[in-house]
Protein backbone atom coordinates (compact mmCIF):
# COMPACT_ATOMS: atom_id res chain seq x y z
CA UNK A 1 0.00 0.00 0.00
CA UNK A 2 2.78 2.44 0.89
CA UNK A 3 4.52 1.78 -2.42
CA UNK A 4 1.36 2.74 -4.29
CA UNK A 5 0.89 5.86 -2.19
CA UNK A 6 4.49 6.91 -2.81
CA UNK A 7 3.78 7.00 -6.54
CA UNK A 8 1.64 10.06 -5.86
CA UNK A 9 3.84 13.18 -5.93
CA UNK A 10 1.74 15.11 -3.42
CA UNK A 11 1.64 12.22 -0.95
CA UNK A 12 5.38 11.61 -1.34
CA UNK A 13 6.13 15.29 -0.64
CA UNK A 14 3.82 15.38 2.40
CA UNK A 15 5.22 12.09 3.69
CA UNK A 16 8.82 13.30 3.35
CA UNK A 17 8.02 16.62 5.06
CA UNK A 18 6.18 14.95 7.95
CA UNK A 19 8.98 12.43 8.42
CA UNK A 20 11.55 15.25 8.51
CA UNK A 21 9.45 17.12 11.07
CA UNK A 22 9.31 14.04 13.29
CA UNK A 23 13.05 13.43 12.98
CA UNK A 24 13.71 16.99 14.12
CA UNK A 25 11.23 16.97 16.99
CA UNK A 26 9.68 13.77 18.31
CA UNK A 27 12.40 11.34 17.26
CA UNK A 28 15.52 13.16 18.40
CA UNK A 29 18.21 10.98 19.98
CA UNK A 30 17.68 12.69 23.32
CA UNK A 31 13.93 11.99 23.28
CA UNK A 32 14.46 8.38 22.21
CA UNK A 33 16.97 7.81 25.02
CA UNK A 34 14.48 9.28 27.49
CA UNK A 35 11.70 7.00 26.23
CA UNK A 36 13.96 3.94 26.35
CA UNK A 37 15.03 4.73 29.91
CA UNK A 38 11.42 5.26 31.02
CA UNK A 39 10.26 2.00 29.44
CA UNK A 40 13.26 0.11 30.80
CA UNK A 41 12.46 1.36 34.32
CA UNK A 42 8.92 -0.07 33.99
CA UNK A 43 10.20 -3.39 32.65
CA UNK A 44 13.23 -3.88 34.92
CA UNK A 45 11.44 -5.56 37.79
CA UNK A 46 9.93 -8.19 35.46
CA UNK A 47 13.14 -9.24 33.69
CA UNK A 48 14.28 -11.71 36.36
CA UNK A 49 10.83 -13.30 36.66
CA UNK A 50 10.56 -13.63 32.89
CA UNK A 51 14.00 -15.24 32.74
CA UNK A 52 13.16 -17.67 35.55
CA UNK A 53 9.84 -18.65 33.99
CA UNK A 54 10.88 -19.20 30.40
CA UNK A 55 14.54 -20.25 30.41
CA UNK A 56 13.77 -23.82 31.59
CA UNK A 57 11.42 -24.38 28.66
CA UNK A 58 12.99 -22.41 25.82
CA UNK A 59 14.71 -25.54 24.55
CA UNK A 60 17.75 -24.00 22.99
CA UNK A 61 15.81 -21.57 20.81
CA UNK A 62 15.39 -17.95 21.84
CA UNK A 63 15.64 -17.64 25.59
CA UNK A 64 14.95 -14.41 27.45
CA UNK A 65 18.00 -12.55 28.71
CA UNK A 66 19.07 -12.59 32.32
CA UNK A 67 19.03 -9.27 34.16
CA UNK A 68 22.68 -8.46 33.42
CA UNK A 69 22.38 -9.15 29.70
CA UNK A 70 19.15 -7.20 29.49
CA UNK A 71 20.63 -4.17 31.27
CA UNK A 72 23.70 -4.31 29.01
CA UNK A 73 21.41 -4.23 25.94
CA UNK A 74 19.42 -1.29 27.32
CA UNK A 75 22.66 0.59 28.02
CA UNK A 76 23.88 0.09 24.43
CA UNK A 77 21.12 2.28 23.03
C-alpha positions as CSV (number, residue, x, y, z in Angstrom):
1,X,0.0,0.0,0.0
2,X,2.8,2.4,0.9
3,X,4.5,1.8,-2.4
4,X,1.4,2.7,-4.3
5,X,0.9,5.9,-2.2
6,X,4.5,6.9,-2.8
7,X,3.8,7.0,-6.5
8,X,1.6,10.1,-5.9
9,X,3.8,13.2,-5.9
10,X,1.7,15.1,-3.4
11,X,1.6,12.2,-1.0
12,X,5.4,11.6,-1.3
13,X,6.1,15.3,-0.6
14,X,3.8,15.4,2.4
15,X,5.2,12.1,3.7
16,X,8.8,13.3,3.4
17,X,8.0,16.6,5.1
18,X,6.2,14.9,7.9
19,X,9.0,12.4,8.4
20,X,11.6,15.2,8.5
21,X,9.4,17.1,11.1
22,X,9.3,14.0,13.3
23,X,13.0,13.4,13.0
24,X,13.7,17.0,14.1
25,X,11.2,17.0,17.0
26,X,9.7,13.8,18.3
27,X,12.4,11.3,17.3
28,X,15.5,13.2,18.4
29,X,18.2,11.0,20.0
30,X,17.7,12.7,23.3
31,X,13.9,12.0,23.3
32,X,14.5,8.4,22.2
33,X,17.0,7.8,25.0
34,X,14.5,9.3,27.5
35,X,11.7,7.0,26.2
36,X,14.0,3.9,26.3
37,X,15.0,4.7,29.9
38,X,11.4,5.3,31.0
39,X,10.3,2.0,29.4
40,X,13.3,0.1,30.8
41,X,12.5,1.4,34.3
42,X,8.9,-0.1,34.0
43,X,10.2,-3.4,32.7
44,X,13.2,-3.9,34.9
45,X,11.4,-5.6,37.8
46,X,9.9,-8.2,35.5
47,X,13.1,-9.2,33.7
48,X,14.3,-11.7,36.4
49,X,10.8,-13.3,36.7
50,X,10.6,-13.6,32.9
51,X,14.0,-15.2,32.7
52,X,13.2,-17.7,35.6
53,X,9.8,-18.7,34.0
54,X,10.9,-19.2,30.4
55,X,14.5,-20.3,30.4
56,X,13.8,-23.8,31.6
57,X,11.4,-24.4,28.7
58,X,13.0,-22.4,25.8
59,X,14.7,-25.5,24.6
60,X,17.8,-24.0,23.0
61,X,15.8,-21.6,20.8
62,X,15.4,-17.9,21.8
63,X,15.6,-17.6,25.6
64,X,15.0,-14.4,27.4
65,X,18.0,-12.6,28.7
66,X,19.1,-12.6,32.3
67,X,19.0,-9.3,34.2
68,X,22.7,-8.5,33.4
69,X,22.4,-9.2,29.7
70,X,19.2,-7.2,29.5
71,X,20.6,-4.2,31.3
72,X,23.7,-4.3,29.0
73,X,21.4,-4.2,25.9
74,X,19.4,-1.3,27.3
75,X,22.7,0.6,28.0
76,X,23.9,0.1,24.4
77,X,21.1,2.3,23.0
